[in-house]
Amino acid sequence: MIDGKRVLALVPARGGSKGLLGKNLRPLLGKPLVGWSVEQGRACLEVDDVVVSTDDAAIAEAARIFGAEVPFLRPLELATDTATTMDAVHHALDSLETAGRSYDILVLLEPTSPLREPTDISGALAKLIAIPDAESVVGVARVEGMHPSFMYRLNGDWLQPYGGEQPTGLRRQELEPLYFLEGSVYVSYVAALRARHGFYHERAVPWMMPRYKSLEIDELSDFIAAEALLAARMDGRL
């Protein structure tokens, strides 16, 4: 609870994954991927409950081992490649409210971003409360080498600068600071989430994440990189 408001941490973890089969159960430093987000949510003192939304019985069992509740299984039509995360969010909120459980704030913790820390969740929640007109907080990281000024599009056989000018001699320090939506943490008032059907809108404010935490696991190389970064952080090298 924060500022008298009840907080739900929701971890969406469906069974299917085309990029990396069995991703949410794949061991990351000996712990299934879904377990990292569950433990991060449970370690955040402001979070009242951690619930996992899944269609998969094995993921549900693993989530419970690490301390999450799995009070329902997600319908199969909400676990397809075309179903959205917001579909799962609305289903979870509706299912919990039907059971007499309501919340003021929702924190979305996607398992594919295991490098976040409980302090990031707490910080994002505090920022939501601290800014009177804010309705949501989303994790962002600063764009570095992939800045649009260094990007090209293809024009037939030719490279065409995305921004219209060749980047020859351009220094990153001189570029306008830009940020990308990095996916580690999403926080929103439930009423705003229902009204806007998303976390991104004109009342969203950023939670700044270090670039290394922004790694999102979509394929095997991401998994290998995440293991290396987590190991480095755990032994103090990061």
Accessible surface in RSA format (square Angstrom, percent):
REM  Atomic radii and reference values for relative SASA: ProtOr
REM  Chains: A
REM  Algorithm: Lee & Richards
REM  Probe-radius: 1.40
REM  Slices: 20
REM RES _ NUM      All-atoms   Total-Side   Main-Chain    Non-polar    All polar
REM                ABS   REL    ABS   REL    ABS   REL    ABS   REL    ABS   REL
RES MET A   1   101.59  52.6  78.17  51.7  23.42  55.8  50.54  43.0  51.05  67.6
RES ILE A   2    26.98  15.4  23.25  17.3   3.73   9.0  26.98  19.4   0.00   0.0
RES ASP A   3    95.02  66.6  60.57  60.3  34.46  81.5  17.64  41.5  77.39  77.2
RES GLY A   4    63.60  78.4   0.00   N/A  63.60  78.4  29.88  82.0  33.72  75.5
RES LYS A   5    60.11  29.3  60.11  36.9   0.00   0.0  34.30  30.9  25.82  27.5
RES ARG A   6    83.22  34.9  83.22  42.4   0.00   0.0  36.04  49.3  47.18  28.6
RES VAL A   7     0.00   0.0   0.00   0.0   0.00   0.0   0.00   0.0   0.00   0.0
RES LEU A   8     0.00   0.0   0.00   0.0   0.00   0.0   0.00   0.0   0.00   0.0
RES ALA A   9     0.00   0.0   0.00   0.0   0.00   0.0   0.00   0.0   0.00   0.0
RES LEU A  10     0.03   0.0   0.03   0.0   0.00   0.0   0.03   0.0   0.00   0.0
RES VAL A  11     0.00   0.0   0.00   0.0   0.00   0.0   0.00   0.0   0.00   0.0
RES PRO A  12    14.86  10.8   7.45   6.8   7.41  26.9   7.45   6.1   7.41  46.1
RES ALA A  13     1.01   0.9   0.00   0.0   1.01   2.3   1.01   1.4   0.00   0.0
RES ARG A  14    65.74  27.6  62.66  31.9   3.08   7.3  17.55  24.0  48.19  29.2
RES GLY A  15    23.44  28.9   0.00   N/A  23.44  28.9   6.05  16.6  17.39  39.0
RES GLY A  16    37.93  46.8   0.00   N/A  37.93  46.8  30.73  84.3   7.20  16.1
RES SER A  17    15.16  12.8   5.49   7.3   9.67  22.3   7.00  14.9   8.16  11.4
RES LYS A  18   173.54  84.7 144.94  88.9  28.60  68.1  98.40  88.6  75.14  80.0
RES GLY A  19    55.28  68.2   0.00   N/A  55.28  68.2  28.41  78.0  26.87  60.2
RES LEU A  20    17.61   9.8  15.74  11.3   1.86   4.7  17.61  12.4   0.00   0.0
RES LEU A  21   146.52  81.6 132.06  94.5  14.46  36.3 132.16  92.8  14.36  38.6
RES GLY A  22    41.49  51.2   0.00   N/A  41.49  51.2  32.87  90.2   8.62  19.3
RES LYS A  23    26.92  13.1  26.09  16.0   0.83   2.0   5.67   5.1  21.25  22.6
RES ASN A  24    13.62   9.4  11.49  11.1   2.13   5.1   0.78   1.9  12.84  12.4
RES LEU A  25    62.30  34.7  51.28  36.7  11.03  27.7  51.53  36.2  10.77  29.0
RES ARG A  26    86.57  36.3  81.62  41.6   4.95  11.8  14.11  19.3  72.46  43.9
RES PRO A  27    86.57  63.1  79.22  72.2   7.35  26.7  79.22  65.4   7.35  45.7
RES LEU A  28     0.00   0.0   0.00   0.0   0.00   0.0   0.00   0.0   0.00   0.0
RES LEU A  29    72.34  40.3  39.56  28.3  32.78  82.4  49.85  35.0  22.49  60.5
RES GLY A  30    73.19  90.3   0.00   N/A  73.19  90.3  34.23  93.9  38.96  87.3
RES LYS A  31    42.60  20.8  42.33  26.0   0.28   0.7  24.01  21.6  18.59  19.8
RES PRO A  32    24.61  17.9  24.56  22.4   0.04   0.2  24.61  20.3   0.00   0.0
RES LEU A  33     0.00   0.0   0.00   0.0   0.00   0.0   0.00   0.0   0.00   0.0
RES VAL A  34     0.00   0.0   0.00   0.0   0.00   0.0   0.00   0.0   0.00   0.0
RES GLY A  35     0.00   0.0   0.00   N/A   0.00   0.0   0.00   0.0   0.00   0.0
RES TRP A  36    26.93  10.8  26.65  12.9   0.28   0.7  26.71  14.2   0.22   0.4
RES SER A  37     0.00   0.0   0.00   0.0   0.00   0.0   0.00   0.0   0.00   0.0
RES VAL A  38     0.00   0.0   0.00   0.0   0.00   0.0   0.00   0.0   0.00   0.0
RES GLU A  39    64.46  37.0  60.73  45.9   3.73   8.9  21.74  42.1  42.71  34.9
RES GLN A  40    12.62   7.1  11.52   8.4   1.10   2.6  10.14  21.6   2.48   1.9
RES GLY A  41     0.07   0.1   0.00   N/A   0.07   0.1   0.00   0.0   0.07   0.2
RES ARG A  42   140.40  59.0 111.13  56.7  29.27  69.7  16.59  22.7 123.81  75.0
RES ALA A  43    57.40  52.8  32.46  50.1  24.94  56.7  42.83  60.3  14.57  38.6
RES CYS A  44     2.78   2.1   0.00   0.0   2.78   6.5   1.02   2.6   1.76   1.9
RES LEU A  45   167.70  93.4 142.69 102.1  25.01  62.9 146.71 103.0  20.99  56.5
RES GLU A  46    39.40  22.6  38.89  29.4   0.51   1.2   8.93  17.3  30.47  24.9
RES VAL A  47    18.24  12.0   1.43   1.3  16.81  40.5   1.43   1.2  16.81  45.6
RES ASP A  48    50.27  35.2  19.54  19.4  30.73  72.7   9.02  21.2  41.25  41.1
RES ASP A  49    32.42  22.7  27.79  27.7   4.63  11.0   4.63  10.9  27.79  27.7
RES VAL A  50    10.07   6.6   4.54   4.1   5.54  13.3   4.54   3.9   5.54  15.0
RES VAL A  51     0.00   0.0   0.00   0.0   0.00   0.0   0.00   0.0   0.00   0.0
RES VAL A  52     0.00   0.0   0.00   0.0   0.00   0.0   0.00   0.0   0.00   0.0
RES SER A  53     0.00   0.0   0.00   0.0   0.00   0.0   0.00   0.0   0.00   0.0
RES THR A  54     0.00   0.0   0.00   0.0   0.00   0.0   0.00   0.0   0.00   0.0
RES ASP A  55    34.31  24.0  17.19  17.1  17.12  40.5   0.36   0.9  33.94  33.9
RES ASP A  56    42.81  30.0  38.38  38.2   4.43  10.5   5.21  12.3  37.60  37.5
RES ALA A  57    75.24  69.2  62.91  97.1  12.33  28.0  64.71  91.1  10.53  27.9
RES ALA A  58    50.98  46.9  41.56  64.1   9.42  21.4  45.47  64.0   5.51  14.6
RES ILE A  59     4.44   2.5   4.44   3.3   0.00   0.0   4.44   3.2   0.00   0.0
RES ALA A  60     2.57   2.4   2.57   4.0   0.00   0.0   2.57   3.6   0.00   0.0
RES GLU A  61   110.05  63.2 108.75  82.3   1.30   3.1  32.71  63.3  77.34  63.1
RES ALA A  62    12.06  11.1  10.46  16.1   1.60   3.6  11.68  16.4   0.39   1.0
RES ALA A  63     0.00   0.0   0.00   0.0   0.00   0.0   0.00   0.0   0.00   0.0
RES ARG A  64   126.82  53.2 111.44  56.8  15.38  36.6  48.51  66.3  78.31  47.5
RES ILE A  65   128.13  72.9  94.85  70.7  33.28  80.2 103.12  74.3  25.01  67.9
RES PHE A  66    41.75  20.9  35.41  21.9   6.34  16.5  40.44  24.5   1.31   3.8
RES GLY A  67    33.94  41.9   0.00   N/A  33.94  41.9  17.64  48.4  16.30  36.5
RES ALA A  68     7.80   7.2   0.00   0.0   7.80  17.7   0.00   0.0   7.80  20.7
RES GLU A  69    65.44  37.6  60.65  45.9   4.79  11.4  38.90  75.2  26.54  21.7
RES VAL A  70    10.01   6.6   0.24   0.2   9.77  23.5   0.76   0.7   9.24  25.1
RES PRO A  71    67.91  49.5  22.69  20.7  45.22 164.4  37.45  30.9  30.45 189.3
RES PHE A  72    33.80  16.9  22.26  13.8  11.54  30.0  33.80  20.5   0.00   0.0
RES LEU A  73    95.73  53.3  76.18  54.5  19.55  49.1  76.18  53.5  19.55  52.6
RES ARG A  74    15.03   6.3  10.38   5.3   4.65  11.1   0.00   0.0  15.03   9.1
RES PRO A  75    42.53  31.0  30.99  28.3  11.53  41.9  42.53  35.1   0.00   0.0
RES LEU A  76   135.13  75.3 129.30  92.5   5.83  14.6 129.30  90.8   5.83  15.7
RES GLU A  77   122.19  70.1 106.50  80.6  15.68  37.3  57.92 112.0  64.26  52.5
RES LEU A  78    35.21  19.6  34.51  24.7   0.70   1.8  34.51  24.2   0.70   1.9
RES ALA A  79    11.78  10.8   2.22   3.4   9.56  21.7   2.55   3.6   9.24  24.5
RES THR A  80    60.06  42.7  52.44  53.2   7.63  18.2  56.81  76.3   3.25   4.9
RES ASP A  81    79.04  55.4  45.82  45.6  33.22  78.6  31.27  73.6  47.77  47.6
RES THR A  82   124.17  88.3  98.59 100.0  25.57  60.9  83.80 112.6  40.37  61.0
RES ALA A  83    26.52  24.4   2.81   4.3  23.71  53.9   7.98  11.2  18.53  49.1
RES THR A  84    74.26  52.8  66.67  67.6   7.59  18.1  69.53  93.4   4.72   7.1
RES THR A  85    52.22  37.1  40.98  41.5  11.24  26.8  19.91  26.7  32.30  48.8
RES MET A  86    33.62  17.4  33.26  22.0   0.36   0.8  31.84  27.1   1.77   2.3
RES ASP A  87    55.41  38.8  49.95  49.7   5.46  12.9   6.14  14.4  49.28  49.1
RES ALA A  88     0.10   0.1   0.10   0.1   0.00   0.0   0.10   0.1   0.00   0.0
RES VAL A  89     0.00   0.0   0.00   0.0   0.00   0.0   0.00   0.0   0.00   0.0
RES HIS A  90    38.80  21.2  38.80  27.0   0.00   0.0  36.09  37.2   2.71   3.2
RES HIS A  91    39.04  21.3  33.92  23.6   5.13  13.1  26.12  26.9  12.92  15.0
RES ALA A  92     0.00   0.0   0.00   0.0   0.00   0.0   0.00   0.0   0.00   0.0
RES LEU A  93     2.61   1.5   2.52   1.8   0.09   0.2   2.61   1.8   0.00   0.0
RES ASP A  94    70.29  49.2  67.19  66.9   3.11   7.3  26.86  63.2  43.43  43.3
RES SER A  95    31.64  26.7  17.79  23.7  13.85  31.9  15.39  32.8  16.25  22.8
RES LEU A  96     2.75   1.5   2.51   1.8   0.24   0.6   2.75   1.9   0.00   0.0
RES GLU A  97    76.03  43.6  58.95  44.6  17.07  40.7  21.20  41.0  54.82  44.8
RES THR A  98   125.30  89.1  90.06  91.3  35.24  84.0  74.74 100.4  50.56  76.4
RES ALA A  99    74.63  68.6  37.80  58.3  36.83  83.8  50.68  71.4  23.95  63.5
RES GLY A 100    69.79  86.1   0.00   N/A  69.79  86.1  36.54 100.3  33.26  74.5
RES ARG A 101    60.22  25.3  56.05  28.6   4.16   9.9  37.66  51.5  22.55  13.7
RES SER A 102    72.32  61.1  66.68  89.0   5.64  13.0  30.25  64.4  42.07  58.9
RES TYR A 103    14.79   6.9   1.01   0.6  13.78  35.9   3.34   2.5  11.45  14.1
RES ASP A 104    64.76  45.4  57.46  57.2   7.31  17.3  10.34  24.3  54.43  54.3
RES ILE A 105     0.00   0.0   0.00   0.0   0.00   0.0   0.00   0.0   0.00   0.0
RES LEU A 106     0.00   0.0   0.00   0.0   0.00   0.0   0.00   0.0   0.00   0.0
RES VAL A 107     0.00   0.0   0.00   0.0   0.00   0.0   0.00   0.0   0.00   0.0
RES LEU A 108     5.17   2.9   5.17   3.7   0.00   0.0   5.17   3.6   0.00   0.0
RES LEU A 109     0.00   0.0   0.00   0.0   0.00   0.0   0.00   0.0   0.00   0.0
RES GLU A 110    37.42  21.5  37.39  28.3   0.03   0.1   1.33   2.6  36.09  29.5
RES PRO A 111     4.47   3.3   4.47   4.1   0.00   0.0   4.47   3.7   0.00   0.0
RES THR A 112    18.27  13.0  18.27  18.5   0.00   0.0  14.19  19.1   4.08   6.2
RES SER A 113     1.15   1.0   1.15   1.5   0.00   0.0   0.11   0.2   1.04   1.5
RES PRO A 114     0.00   0.0   0.00   0.0   0.00   0.0   0.00   0.0   0.00   0.0
RES LEU A 115     0.00   0.0   0.00   0.0   0.00   0.0   0.00   0.0   0.00   0.0
RES ARG A 116     0.35   0.1   0.00   0.0   0.35   0.8   0.00   0.0   0.35   0.2
RES GLU A 117    53.97  31.0  53.67  40.6   0.30   0.7   4.93   9.5  49.03  40.0
RES PRO A 118    41.77  30.4  41.77  38.1   0.00   0.0  41.77  34.5   0.00   0.0
RES THR A 119    98.96  70.4  91.64  92.9   7.32  17.4  83.47 112.1  15.49  23.4
RES ASP A 120     8.35   5.9   8.35   8.3   0.00   0.0   0.00   0.0   8.35   8.3
RES ILE A 121     0.00   0.0   0.00   0.0   0.00   0.0   0.00   0.0   0.00   0.0
RES SER A 122    28.82  24.4  27.62  36.9   1.20   2.8  18.76  39.9  10.06  14.1
RES GLY A 123    15.76  19.4   0.00   N/A  15.76  19.4  13.90  38.1   1.86   4.2
RES ALA A 124     0.00   0.0   0.00   0.0   0.00   0.0   0.00   0.0   0.00   0.0
RES LEU A 125     0.00   0.0   0.00   0.0   0.00   0.0   0.00   0.0   0.00   0.0
RES ALA A 126    50.13  46.1  46.73  72.1   3.40   7.7  48.13  67.8   2.00   5.3
RES LYS A 127    58.12  28.4  53.36  32.7   4.76  11.3  34.68  31.2  23.44  25.0
RES LEU A 128     0.39   0.2   0.00   0.0   0.39   1.0   0.00   0.0   0.39   1.0
RES ILE A 129    46.17  26.3  28.67  21.4  17.50  42.2  28.93  20.8  17.25  46.8
RES ALA A 130    74.84  68.8  44.21  68.2  30.63  69.7  53.40  75.2  21.44  56.8
RES ILE A 131    61.24  34.9  59.51  44.3   1.73   4.2  60.03  43.2   1.21   3.3
RES PRO A 132   128.92  94.0  91.74  83.6  37.18 135.2 102.03  84.2  26.89 167.1
RES ASP A 133    94.27  66.0  85.17  84.8   9.11  21.5  17.82  41.9  76.45  76.2
RES ALA A 134     5.68   5.2   0.00   0.0   5.68  12.9   1.91   2.7   3.78  10.0
RES GLU A 135    46.43  26.7  46.43  35.1   0.00   0.0  12.51  24.2  33.92  27.7
RES SER A 136     0.00   0.0   0.00   0.0   0.00   0.0   0.00   0.0   0.00   0.0
RES VAL A 137     0.00   0.0   0.00   0.0   0.00   0.0   0.00   0.0   0.00   0.0
RES VAL A 138     7.85   5.2   7.85   7.1   0.00   0.0   7.85   6.8   0.00   0.0
RES GLY A 139     1.67   2.1   0.00   N/A   1.67   2.1   0.00   0.0   1.67   3.7
RES VAL A 140    10.76   7.1  10.76   9.7   0.00   0.0  10.76   9.4   0.00   0.0
RES ALA A 141     1.05   1.0   0.04   0.1   1.01   2.3   1.05   1.5   0.00   0.0
RES ARG A 142    99.99  42.0  94.63  48.2   5.36  12.8  27.84  38.0  72.15  43.7
RES VAL A 143    22.79  15.0  16.47  14.9   6.32  15.2  17.78  15.4   5.00  13.6
RES GLU A 144    56.30  32.3  50.02  37.8   6.28  15.0   9.52  18.4  46.78  38.2
RES GLY A 145    43.56  53.7   0.00   N/A  43.56  53.7  28.15  77.3  15.41  34.5
RES MET A 146   137.89  71.4 134.09  88.7   3.80   9.0 103.11  87.7  34.78  46.1
RES HIS A 147    11.07   6.0  11.07   7.7   0.00   0.0  11.07  11.4   0.00   0.0
RES PRO A 148    42.94  31.3  42.78  39.0   0.16   0.6  42.90  35.4   0.04   0.3
RES SER A 149    35.13  29.7  25.17  33.6   9.96  22.9   9.29  19.8  25.84  36.2
RES PHE A 150    61.09  30.6  43.64  27.0  17.45  45.4  43.64  26.5  17.45  49.9
RES MET A 151    69.89  36.2  64.76  42.9   5.13  12.2  45.25  38.5  24.63  32.6
RES TYR A 152    83.95  39.2  50.61  28.8  33.34  86.8  36.60  27.5  47.35  58.4
RES ARG A 153   114.60  48.1 107.59  54.8   7.01  16.7  43.18  59.0  71.42  43.3
RES LEU A 154   136.55  76.0 107.61  77.0  28.94  72.8 107.61  75.6  28.94  77.9
RES ASN A 155    82.22  56.7  76.75  74.2   5.47  13.2   8.14  19.6  74.08  71.6
RES GLY A 156    68.32  84.2   0.00   N/A  68.32  84.2  43.92 120.5  24.39  54.6
RES ASP A 157   138.49  97.0 105.24 104.7  33.25  78.6  27.25  64.1 111.25 110.9
RES TRP A 158   190.45  76.4 189.67  91.8   0.77   1.8 165.62  88.3  24.82  40.3
RES LEU A 159   118.60  66.1  98.18  70.2  20.42  51.3  98.18  69.0  20.42  54.9
RES GLN A 160    69.94  39.1  69.05  50.5   0.89   2.1  18.94  40.3  51.00  38.7
RES PRO A 161    16.78  12.2  15.02  13.7   1.76   6.4  15.02  12.4   1.76  10.9
RES TYR A 162   116.81  54.5 102.94  58.6  13.87  36.1  54.46  40.9  62.35  76.9
RES GLY A 163    60.88  75.1   0.00   N/A  60.88  75.1  30.21  82.9  30.67  68.7
RES GLY A 164    61.20  75.5   0.00   N/A  61.20  75.5  31.57  86.6  29.63  66.4
RES GLU A 165   142.67  81.9 132.01  99.9  10.67  25.4  50.94  98.5  91.73  74.9
RES GLN A 166   109.48  61.2  88.11  64.4  21.37  50.9  46.92  99.9  62.56  47.4
RES PRO A 167    25.53  18.6  18.61  17.0   6.92  25.2  20.35  16.8   5.18  32.2
RES THR A 168   131.21  93.3  99.56 100.9  31.66  75.4  82.57 110.9  48.64  73.5
RES GLY A 169    71.62  88.3   0.00   N/A  71.62  88.3  42.96 117.9  28.65  64.2
RES LEU A 170    66.63  37.1  47.71  34.1  18.92  47.6  50.29  35.3  16.34  44.0
RES ARG A 171   134.05  56.3 129.95  66.2   4.11   9.8  52.54  71.8  81.51  49.4
RES ARG A 172   122.19  51.3 114.07  58.1   8.12  19.3  24.73  33.8  97.45  59.1
RES GLN A 173   142.94  79.9 108.30  79.1  34.64  82.5  60.77 129.3  82.17  62.3
RES GLU A 174   107.53  61.7  72.02  54.5  35.51  84.6  37.24  72.0  70.29  57.4
RES LEU A 175    21.20  11.8  13.23   9.5   7.97  20.0  15.09  10.6   6.12  16.5
RES GLU A 176   121.70  69.9 107.18  81.1  14.52  34.6  43.21  83.6  78.49  64.1
RES PRO A 177    67.06  48.9  56.01  51.1  11.04  40.1  57.38  47.4   9.67  60.1
RES LEU A 178    55.16  30.7  53.78  38.5   1.37   3.5  54.86  38.5   0.29   0.8
RES TYR A 179   100.65  47.0  68.83  39.2  31.82  82.8  44.21  33.2  56.44  69.6
RES PHE A 180    77.31  38.7  73.07  45.3   4.24  11.0  77.31  46.9   0.00   0.0
RES LEU A 181    99.55  55.4  74.15  53.0  25.40  63.9  74.15  52.1  25.40  68.4
RES GLU A 182     4.47   2.6   0.00   0.0   4.47  10.6   3.59   6.9   0.87   0.7
RES GLY A 183     7.25   8.9   0.00   N/A   7.25   8.9   6.09  16.7   1.17   2.6
RES SER A 184     0.08   0.1   0.08   0.1   0.00   0.0   0.00   0.0   0.08   0.1
RES VAL A 185     0.00   0.0   0.00   0.0   0.00   0.0   0.00   0.0   0.00   0.0
RES TYR A 186    23.61  11.0  23.61  13.4   0.00   0.0   7.61   5.7  16.00  19.7
RES VAL A 187     0.00   0.0   0.00   0.0   0.00   0.0   0.00   0.0   0.00   0.0
RES SER A 188     0.09   0.1   0.09   0.1   0.00   0.0   0.00   0.0   0.09   0.1
RES TYR A 189    51.00  23.8  51.00  29.0   0.00   0.0  37.49  28.2  13.52  16.7
RES VAL A 190    10.01   6.6  10.01   9.1   0.00   0.0  10.01   8.7   0.00   0.0
RES ALA A 191    80.35  73.9  66.09 102.0  14.27  32.5  73.10 102.9   7.26  19.2
RES ALA A 192    13.20  12.1   6.12   9.5   7.08  16.1  12.26  17.3   0.94   2.5
RES LEU A 193     0.11   0.1   0.00   0.0   0.11   0.3   0.11   0.1   0.00   0.0
RES ARG A 194    71.37  30.0  65.08  33.2   6.29  15.0  43.47  59.4  27.90  16.9
RES ALA A 195    78.21  71.9  44.97  69.4  33.24  75.6  56.48  79.5  21.74  57.6
RES ARG A 196    85.18  35.8  57.54  29.3  27.65  65.8  22.74  31.1  62.45  37.8
RES HIS A 197   122.62  67.0 106.98  74.4  15.64  40.0  77.38  79.7  45.24  52.6
RES GLY A 198    14.34  17.7   0.00   N/A  14.34  17.7  14.25  39.1   0.09   0.2
RES PHE A 199    10.09   5.0   8.39   5.2   1.70   4.4   8.39   5.1   1.70   4.9
RES TYR A 200   107.88  50.4  83.81  47.7  24.07  62.6  77.72  58.4  30.15  37.2
RES HIS A 201    37.37  20.4   9.42   6.5  27.95  71.5  24.90  25.7  12.47  14.5
RES GLU A 202   138.75  79.7 100.32  75.9  38.43  91.5  67.46 130.5  71.29  58.2
RES ARG A 203   105.82  44.4 102.38  52.2   3.45   8.2   9.17  12.5  96.65  58.6
RES ALA A 204    29.75  27.4   8.12  12.5  21.63  49.2   8.28  11.7  21.47  56.9
RES VAL A 205    27.31  18.0  25.78  23.3   1.53   3.7  27.31  23.7   0.00   0.0
RES PRO A 206    47.83  34.9  46.87  42.7   0.96   3.5  47.16  38.9   0.67   4.1
RES TRP A 207    59.81  24.0  59.81  28.9   0.00   0.0  59.81  31.9   0.00   0.0
RES MET A 208    99.20  51.4  85.01  56.3  14.18  33.8  81.36  69.2  17.83  23.6
RES MET A 209     9.06   4.7   0.00   0.0   9.06  21.6   1.31   1.1   7.75  10.3
RES PRO A 210    64.31  46.9  51.13  46.6  13.18  47.9  63.36  52.3   0.95   5.9
RES ARG A 211   142.47  59.8 130.90  66.7  11.57  27.5  44.96  61.5  97.50  59.1
RES TYR A 212    55.25  25.8  42.90  24.4  12.35  32.1  45.69  34.3   9.56  11.8
RES LYS A 213    14.69   7.2  14.69   9.0   0.00   0.0   2.95   2.7  11.74  12.5
RES SER A 214    15.36  13.0   7.88  10.5   7.48  17.2   0.17   0.4  15.19  21.3
RES LEU A 215    39.79  22.2  32.74  23.4   7.05  17.7  39.48  27.7   0.32   0.9
RES GLU A 216    74.79  42.9  66.42  50.2   8.37  19.9  10.15  19.6  64.64  52.8
RES ILE A 217     0.00   0.0   0.00   0.0   0.00   0.0   0.00   0.0   0.00   0.0
RES ASP A 218    75.43  52.8  72.43  72.1   3.00   7.1  25.76  60.6  49.67  49.5
RES GLU A 219    93.49  53.7  93.49  70.7   0.00   0.0  21.76  42.1  71.73  58.6
RES LEU A 220    86.00  47.9  82.92  59.3   3.08   7.7  82.92  58.2   3.08   8.3
RES SER A 221    64.76  54.7  54.58  72.8  10.19  23.5  49.50 105.4  15.26  21.4
RES ASP A 222    27.28  19.1  26.55  26.4   0.73   1.7   0.76   1.8  26.52  26.4
RES PHE A 223     4.95   2.5   4.95   3.1   0.00   0.0   4.95   3.0   0.00   0.0
RES ILE A 224   105.63  60.1 104.36  77.8   1.26   3.0 104.36  75.2   1.26   3.4
RES ALA A 225    38.65  35.5  31.78  49.0   6.87  15.6  38.40  54.1   0.25   0.7
RES ALA A 226     0.00   0.0   0.00   0.0   0.00   0.0   0.00   0.0   0.00   0.0
RES GLU A 227    54.75  31.4  54.09  40.9   0.66   1.6   9.30  18.0  45.45  37.1
RES ALA A 228    61.99  57.0  49.17  75.9  12.82  29.2  58.59  82.5   3.40   9.0
RES LEU A 229    45.61  25.4  45.15  32.3   0.46   1.2  45.61  32.0   0.00   0.0
RES LEU A 230     0.51   0.3   0.51   0.4   0.00   0.0   0.51   0.4   0.00   0.0
RES ALA A 231    34.61  31.8  30.44  47.0   4.17   9.5  32.92  46.4   1.68   4.5
RES ALA A 232    12.44  11.4  12.44  19.2   0.00   0.0  12.44  17.5   0.00   0.0
RES ARG A 233    46.18  19.4  34.32  17.5  11.86  28.2  17.48  23.9  28.70  17.4
RES MET A 234   133.66  69.2  94.92  62.8  38.75  92.3 101.35  86.2  32.32  42.8
RES ASP A 235    89.29  62.5  55.95  55.7  33.34  78.8  45.02 105.9  44.27  44.2
RES GLY A 236    64.85  80.0   0.00   N/A  64.85  80.0  32.13  88.2  32.72  73.3
RES ARG A 237   169.57  71.2 132.50  67.5  37.07  88.3  73.87 101.0  95.70  58.0
RES LEU A 238    91.71  51.1  45.21  32.3  46.50 116.9  74.28  52.2  17.42  46.9
END  Absolute sums over single chains surface
CHAIN  1 A    11969.3       9212.2       2757.1       6903.7       5065.6
END  Absolute sums over all chains
TOTAL         11969.3       9212.2       2757.1       6903.7       5065.6
